[in-house]
Amino acid sequence: MDFQSKLSRREREIMDIIYARGEASVIDVMAAMEAPPTRSALGRLVAILEEKGHLERSGKGPWIMYRPTVPVTKAGPSAMRRVVDTFFGGSLREAMAAHLAQDVDISNDELKRMAELIRQAQHRERLGVTSSDSSQRKIVSLQPPRSGRKERKGK
């Protein structure tokens, strides 16, 4: 089971907000929530997430900022798997079809990147490499690789 699978709905909502921002204060999280709990209840939820090892803090007093302990590059794939399993019965094809059926703008570069990822998956399948072969698992992105820039820890 993945690191975040045992979070409550509220805890997951908080983590999603903090992942999207990279780091956030309790006030930032409260402002981003659709129906936030009280400030003290939210502070307690954030403290619980810190106790569980999902968040780490920096700063002091009213300037305390929280950031995820697991980088987005590791948390993202398991979150995507949860969405595909929950809403599309585990079918990536159905998830992609649902996304592409929406009126979304997809650039030619993104379409080319998706086509390349599909070709790579077909190649792995021909070689007999399965998704459970953790030694062959890679984190993929639709964004083209950035040259000369390193990803910050925790992002």
N, C-alpha and C positions, 0 to 999 in steps of 0.2 A: 504494500500500500504506500502511496506517496505521502510526503511530509505534511501536506495540507488537507488530506482527505478527512481528517477527524475534526475539522473546524466547524463551528456552528455557522449558520447563515450570516449572522451579524459579524462574527470574526472574519469570515471570508470576505464580506463586504469591506471591512476595514483594511484587510490585506490587499484587496484589489485596488483600493484608493492609494495606499502607500506604494504599491508596485507601480502604479501609473505615474505617480509623481517622483518616484525615486526615494524620497524621504518626505515626512510631513509631521507637523505638530498635531496635538489632539484637536486644536481649534481648526486647523486645515482640514482634518478628517471630518469634523463636525460640519463644516461649511460644504463639503462635497457630498454628504449623505442626503438622500432624498427625504428621509424621515428619521433624523438623528435622535438618539436617546438624550437624556440630560447630560450635561458636561461631566458630572461626577460618574455617571454610569459608563459613559464612553471612556473616561480616564481609567476606570476599573477594567474594562474590556481590553484596552491597550496594555495595561499592566499584566493581565492574564496572558496575552499574546507574548509579552516579553518573558514572563515566567516559563511559558511553554517552549521558549527558544526560537520563536518565529520573528521577533523583532529585537533590535538593539537600539540603545539610545545614545545620544550625544548632546552636549550642552547642559545648562543648569537653569533652574527656576522656570520662568515662563517661556524660555527659549529652548526647551527640550524638543529635540527632533528625533523621530523614529525612522529606522530603515530596516528593510527585510534582511534576515541573516542568510537567506538562500538567494543567490543571484537570479535575476529574471531569466537568464539563459537556461537555468536548471528548472525553475518553477514553471516557466511557460509551457514546455511540452507536456508536463503532467496535467496542467490546467486545461490545455487543449484536448487531451485524451478524455478528461472528465466531461467536457462539453460534448464531444463526439459520442461518448458512451451514453450520456444522459439524454440528449435530445435527438440523436440520430441512430440509436441502436448499435453503436459501435462502427457505423459505416462512414468512413472518410469520404467516399464517393457521394453519399447523400448530403453530407455537410457541405462539401464543395458545391454541389448542384444547388442547394438552398442559397448559398452565398452568391453564386454567380447569377441566379435567377432574379436577385434583387436588382434594383436600379442603382448600381454602383459604378463609379468611374474606376476603371482599371487601365493603367497606362500600358503602352506597348512593352516597356521595360519589365513591368510586373508580369505580363503575359509570357514574355520570353523566359523569365526566371522560373515561372510555374512549369512551362514546357520542359525546361532543363531539369527541374526536380523530378518530373514524371519520367523523363528519359533515364535519370540516375536510378530511380526506383525500379524501372523495368530491367535495367542492367543488373542490379543487385538480385532481382528475382531470377534472372537467367543464370546467375552464378550460384544460386541456392542460398543466398544470405537472407536469413529471416529477421524480422523485427525483434525477435527475442535474443539475437546474437548481440549481447551488450558490447562486445569488443568492436563490432562494426557500427554501432549506433553513433550518429552524429546529430548535433542540433542544427537544424536548417532554418533559414530565414528567406523570406521573399525579397528582402533587401539585398542588393548586390554587396559583395564584400567591400569594406572600406580599406583603402590602402593607407598604410602608414599611421593608422590610429588604433590605439589599444582601447579595449572596453574597460570602463572603470569597474572596480570590484563592487558587487552589490547592485549593479544596474543590468 
